[in-house]
Amino acid sequence: MKKILTIITLFAFFLGYSQLANVADGESISLRIHYGFLNAGTANLTTKKVNYKGVPHLYVRGTGQTTGAVKAFFKVEDLYESYINIDTELPSFYVRNVKEGSYTQHFQTVFNHDNNTLILTDKKNPANGSKVIKSIKGVQDMLSCFYYLRSKTPAELKVGTVINMNVWIDDEMFPFQLKVTGTENLKTKFGTINALKIIPSVKSGRVFKEKEGVTMWVSNDYNHIPLLLKAELAVGSLKASIDDHKNVKFPLKFTK
């Protein structure tokens, strides 16, 4: 189960400025997580428009936790926060505070996009202080990368689209590529809805079985909200499906 909520968080969040109005103030999206046949947990994303250091930002909060029988033998309580600059589409401040069984981590990152550096603080080990790290132009964090994708219009995010980005995770930079491979009518608890099928290229090894072991589906409209995610892990399979949605900007077209 370790890092399962990290996977959900990484591939369950999207946005950017050009279509920032597409994400309503107070939007909430919940996902139900299944690990094999077990009802394993939930993940929730909320948004709020705020001023961060006097500049308009979108504040995104992501939480994840195990539930039921899974929680009894492996407790997960994950918190992610990101302040995304509305004008630049880039993150200004990012928090990852996770408790996954005996594993705990609490990092805070301040981004300086003017000179491509970031300041990393390990809040779990404050004696280590903060360190300045050389970054990459246009770097996203684990939440802002998902919301960046939601900035794309249906004409920009269509079958055949390939998007490359660099994502800051914990204390390391990772290159990711996302490919829109098709569309399909997806069945959900709310009905059937047309969805884009997206395959992220991810690093295989300890977590994933193979380089492209993750597939996700988002609504094929201006919302681009996450509907379903499937991941083949080195120790089983995971599925996350939409469980609730509130204050979505555009009506979702479900059919029975």
Buried (B, 14 or more C-beta within 10 A) or exposed (E): BBBBBBBBBBBBBBBBBEBBEBBBEEBBBBBBBBBEEBBBBBBBBBBEBEEBEEEBBBBBBBBBBBBEEBBEEBBBBBBBBBBBBBEBBBBBBBBBBBBBEEEEBBBBBBBEBEEBEBBBBBBEEEEEEBEEBEBBEBBBBBBBBBBBBBBBEEEEBEEEBEBEBBBBBBBEBBEBBBBBBEBEEBBBEBEBBBBBBBBBBBEBEEBBBEBBBBBBBBBBBBBBBBBBBBBBBEEEBBBBBBBEBEEBBEEBEBEE
